[in-house]
Amino acid sequence: MRSAGRLLAVLAALAAAQARGQEVQGRELFLRADKGDCIACHQLAPGAGPAVRANVGPRLDAAGLKGWNRDRLRALLEDPTVANPDTVMPPYGRHRILEAKEIDRLVDFLHALP
């Protein structure tokens, strides 16, 4: 029984470490000009990223993303023109700017914002 409990604890720690790693990768994608470059248009909560004066898109923080579940956010990143044909946000998935796993990492990052 003790070894089963230890195994579960180790697996939980590994899963948490992997999730943290994806958040870091998502943050990097958010900042990279050759990938998301989301920071060009969006501000983040203080401490979540660099301070910028971008205001093309909405500020991204927990309050601003309230009500955005993973599926809705993923669909927006895949192709925002479905929800708003006049948007200036690029269709990251449809235009293959980001791979599916990269979009997942961005979703993880955005859901972890304070």
C-alpha positions in Angstrom: 0.0 0.0 0.0 2.8 2.4 0.9 4.5 1.9 -2.4 1.3 2.5 -4.3 0.8 5.7 -2.5 4.3 6.8 -3.3 3.8 5.9 -6.9 0.7 8.0 -7.0 2.6 10.9 -5.4 5.4 10.7 -7.9 2.9 10.5 -10.8 1.1 13.6 -9.5 4.4 15.5 -9.1 5.4 14.6 -12.7 2.0 15.7 -14.0 2.3 19.0 -12.2 5.9 19.6 -13.5 4.7 18.9 -17.0 1.8 21.3 -16.7 4.2 24.0 -15.4 6.5 23.3 -18.4 3.6 23.8 -20.8 2.8 27.1 -19.1 6.3 28.2 -19.7 6.2 27.1 -23.3 2.8 28.8 -23.7 4.3 32.0 -22.3 7.2 31.8 -24.7 4.8 31.3 -27.6 2.7 34.3 -26.4 5.9 36.4 -26.6 7.6 35.0 -29.7 7.3 37.2 -32.8 7.6 34.2 -35.1 4.8 32.3 -33.4 2.0 33.9 -31.4 3.3 37.4 -30.9 0.2 37.9 -28.8 2.0 40.5 -26.8 2.0 42.8 -29.8 -1.8 43.3 -29.3 -2.6 42.1 -25.7 -1.5 43.2 -22.2 -1.0 40.7 -19.5 -1.7 41.0 -15.8 1.3 42.5 -13.9 3.9 39.8 -13.3 2.6 37.5 -15.9 4.7 39.0 -18.7 6.4 42.2 -19.8 4.6 45.5 -19.3 3.5 46.8 -22.7 1.1 49.4 -23.9 -0.6 47.2 -26.5 -4.3 47.8 -26.7 -5.4 46.3 -30.1 -6.8 43.3 -28.3 -8.3 43.0 -24.8 -6.2 42.7 -21.7 -5.7 39.1 -20.8 -6.1 38.1 -17.2 -8.3 35.8 -15.2 -11.1 38.4 -15.0 -11.0 39.1 -18.8 -11.0 35.4 -19.6 -13.9 34.6 -17.2 -16.4 32.4 -19.0 -13.9 31.3 -21.7 -13.7 27.5 -21.4 -10.9 25.6 -23.0 -12.9 24.7 -26.1 -14.1 28.2 -26.8 -10.6 29.6 -26.3 -9.0 27.0 -28.5 -11.6 27.7 -31.3 -10.8 31.4 -31.1 -7.0 30.7 -31.5 -7.7 28.2 -34.3 -9.7 30.7 -36.3 -11.1 33.9 -34.7 -12.8 34.9 -38.0 -15.5 32.4 -37.2 -16.7 34.5 -34.3 -15.8 37.8 -35.7 -15.2 38.1 -39.5 -13.7 41.6 -39.0 -11.1 40.7 -36.5 -7.4 41.6 -37.0 -6.4 38.6 -35.0 -4.7 36.0 -37.2 -6.2 32.5 -37.6 -3.2 30.7 -35.9 -4.5 27.2 -36.5 -6.1 27.7 -40.0 -3.0 29.4 -41.3 -0.7 26.9 -39.5 1.1 29.7 -37.7 0.8 27.5 -34.6 0.6 23.7 -34.4 -2.2 22.0 -32.5 0.1 21.3 -29.5 1.3 24.9 -29.5 -2.3 26.1 -29.4 -2.9 23.8 -26.4 0.1 25.3 -24.7 -1.3 28.8 -25.2 -4.6 27.7 -23.8 -2.8 26.3 -20.7 -0.9 29.5 -20.3 -4.0 31.7 -20.6 -6.0 29.6 -18.2 -3.2 29.9 -15.6 -3.1 33.7 -15.7 -3.8 35.6 -12.5 
